[in-house]
């Protein structure tokens, strides 16, 4: 062993002497021309040394150079491909004998790099990289155990980059990017030892159009032998401005307290994740496995309470145009997530939107054909607060008159109601439930909407809603398997109070009151993929009733009493009341729908002093109504049942015209005949006033039954 040490010492001494002699005797600047010639022959590029080159051989093998530039290949312009103002690098010689790589501090100043892709798609760096190899093939060709992992140790005394610039120009896509003022400072890297790093640069981009200042800091620990690495105290900041930056400008942050990377186990675990943008902040954590094959990830994200109005103002320059100016002031959320090949899952999500709460789950599976499963629960949401404000009396269902007109052509839109291709490929199973929910003026105590889709059939229901002291149940089936979508609807309404319903729906007090009932003994069926097509093919049967209600617009009891008093037919003991309304026992009927034409031929109304029946049609295709109501005055104050006797006066009320603005008329004089008119005299005139209303000084009539019927429609 002693002799081996002596021999080793002699070898080292001889090596040191040889290195010193080389450093003294060899001048690398004498060979710059030969090197440039060789580069020209091999690459066709010009290599230019603008300064001296210095070599060192012991204890480090190193090189220092002044300015050096390398030209672009022919066809890419006169600007150099790369240029360096100054650079230095060295490596210790003796540790190489022990298979250790100890690199001195690497310094790079004034780097300029021009990267160009021309109009034909050729890259200015292609002669360095060669033809691109698919990623999978590259991985398969790399032998196991090759690369830096075969070295036992790798150290670096540090890295410094100052004043670097990188130009990227894609002439084919007409895009360009410039990274300027690039600076990097990395402290000494030792195996298993933490080192600090920082970097900064400015980015200018044409697509998207923006300018951004970026900076990163952190601490890292590298361990090549066992492939376990650690990143701590990482923080990235971006301050961006430009046309394509939401709001014109923004500041963004991304931080990570700790990231553990284990390439042996193929895992990455991050904790203490933080992010922020436009005043909103969040935290989180994640775990990724199967890094090479997947990866599979799971984690949790928490978004702290933030002001949505302020966020909107920062993004768009204006706050949301909402009915409630205090809407969107408090938003927060938490999400658990899982993602891997063929699946994305949110096992739990919770969100708060002002006073409302939303929670649920979501799972999407499949690669080519997606399958969606979800369950969403909403509590205390007043959606109208977040919608544009409605004017007093503006109905929730009103739409702009030109909504069906394409402004580009002036013709009716041909937009399809149902995305047929999407529905045919959709696999869906989920449910939406809500409590204390309000939308478009309608208030739900509770709402349950199950839905499923498979093989081109979407089924919604059975819907179960509790609202206005009653209930609504129904189900909808949309079948897109054939040439045209087919819709089938079942509906049942039980004891819904009309006054509250129509007051909220029309955004103004409703005079109509009563319990609403509706049923579809045979389902409503239609087919087509546009509103006109669905209307023209609609068929089915529906029964309806309003019970124990109030009819707005006219006080029949008071008017009849007044008429009777004028005719000296006393009706004592009945209080007419001063309000312009009439209580009724029931309004019932059956709607038979064929080809979009609704026929109701059994309308029956029972009210104090009044009975009425009616028949006619409402055409949904052209919006025309043609309906006649036969009103009879009876000597009974009972709204339902009671005497069927009549005064002998039957007045037809004819409703015609468009159903959104119908006309009402009656000719009770012709119905009576001249003789009857002379007989009943003032009674007829009084009843006429009841039907058509009294004539005012301006010649217009108001307050009659016709006005009430119009309000009812």
C-alpha positions, 0 to 999 in steps of 0.5 A: 500500500505504501508503494501505491501511495508513492506511485500515486504521488509521483503521477500527481506531481507529473500531472501538475508539472505538465499542466503548468507547462501547458499553461505557460507554453500554449497560447489558445489565441493562435488557434482561433482562426483554425477553430473558426475554419473548422466550424465553417466547414462543419456548420456553414456558420461564421464563428468570430472571436472578438476578444482573447481566450484564456486557458487554465489547467491546474488545479482547474481546467478552465476557459475564459473568453471575451466576445464570441459570436456565431452567425445564423445559417444561410437564409436567416438574416445577418444577425448572429444566432448567438453572441456572448460578451464574456464567459468563463467556466472551469472544472477541477481535474483531480476529483475526476479520478474519483468519478466526481465532477466539481465545476467552478462558478459558471459566468455568462455576460451579455448573452444574445440569442436569436431563434427564428422559424422561417415561413417554410417552418425551418428552424435556425437551430435545426442543424444543432438538434437534428431531426425531432424524435418522438418523445416515446422513441427517445425514451426507449432509445436511452439506455438505462443508467446513462447520463449524469446519474452514473456520476457519484457526485456533481458540484457547481460553485455557482452560476451567474447570468447577466444581461441576457436577451433571447429573441424568438420569431415565428414568421410562419405563425407571425408571432414574436417573443423577446426575453430581455434583462435576463439575470440568474444567480445560483449559489454553490450546488453540493450534493444533498445541500440546500442552495439559493437561487433567484432570477428575473427577466422581462417578457414582450409578446405579440400574441398574446399582446403583453409585456411582463416582468417576472421574478423567481426565488427559492431554495433547492436541494439536489441529490442525484444518486438517489434521485430525491430533490427538494424545493423550498420557499419558492416564489414567482411574481409576474406584473403584466400589462397590455391589450391581452391582459385582463383589465389591461394590467395585473399582478400574479403570484405563485408560491410553494413552501415545499416540493418533494420530488422522488424520481425513484418512487415517481412522486411529487408532493407539494405543500404550502401552495399559495397563489394570488391575482387581482386581489383574490388569494388561495392556498393548497396542496397536491400529490402527484404519482406515476410521473412518467406514465401519468401523472395521477394527481390529487389535492385541495384548493382553498380560495379565501373570501374576496370581493367579486365586484372589485375583481370584475372592476379590475378585470373589465373596468366595470362592476357587474350590472346586477339588480342588487348593487351589493351582489358578489361582495363575498365569494369563497370556495374549497375544492378537493380534486383527483385527476389521472388518465381517463378520469377527473374527480372533485369528491367535495367542493364547497362555495359561498356566494354572499349568503348562498351556499353551494356544495357537491361532487363531480366525476368525469370518466372516459378518454374518447367518450366522457361520462359525467356524474354529479350531485349539486346542492344549493341553499339560500340562493337568490339568483335574481340578485345577480341578474340585470335589474328588471323594471317594475312590471317587467315580466321575467319571461320577456325577451327582446323582440329581435332575439330571433333575428340574426343581425348579420342577415336580417333573417330568423336565426337557425340556431338549434335548440339542442346540440344533437351531436353532443347529446348523442355522445353524452353519458350523464347521471346527476341531480341538482337540489335546492332549498330557499331558491329564487330565479326569474322572480319564482321562489322555491321552498325546495327543488329537486331535479334529477337528470340522466343521459345515455345513448342519445336520450336525455331524461330530466325528472321526476322534478319535484318543486315546492313553491307558493304553498303547493307543488309542481312535479314533472319529467321531460324526455329529449330523444335525439336518436332519430332524425329530429329531437322528440320531446315528451313532457308530463306535468302536475301542479297541485294547489299553487297559489296564483296571487304569489306566483303571478306577482313574482313572475310578472314583477307587479301585484297580481289581482288574480288569486286562487289555487292552481291545479294542472295535469297532463292525462296524456303527455305533451309531445312535440318534435323538431330542433327549433321553437317553430317546429316544436310549436307546430308539432305539439300535441297532448291533453291537459286539464287545469283548474283555479279554485277558491279564487279572486278575479281581478278588474271588476266587482261583479257582486257590487255591480250586480247589486247596484243594477238590482237596486236600480231595477227595484229588485232588492238584494239585501244582506249582501256586502259588495265590498269596495275593491275591484275584484270578484271572488269565484269558486272555480274555473276549470277546463281541458286543453286538447292540443293538436299541431300547436293549436290549443282547443278548450271547449269545456271552460266552466266558471262559477262565481257569485251572480255569474256562471260562464262557459267557453270554447275556442282555440289558441293557435301557438303557431301564429299566436292567434286566439279565437275564443268565446265565453258565454257569461250568464247572470244568476240570482245566487251568491254562491261561487260553486254549486248553488242555484242554476237559475238565471235572469235570462241574460246571456252575454257572449264575450269574444276574444280575438287577435294575438294572444299577447295583445288580444281584443275583447268584444261583446254585443249583449244588445244583439244577444237580448233582442229589442223586446227583451231590451225594452222589458229589462230596461235599466237592468240591461244597461247596468249589466252592460256596464258590468260587462264592458265597464262604465264610460268615462268623460274621455269616452273610454270604458274601464272597470268592466268584466272585459278589462278583468278578463284581459288582465287575467290573460 
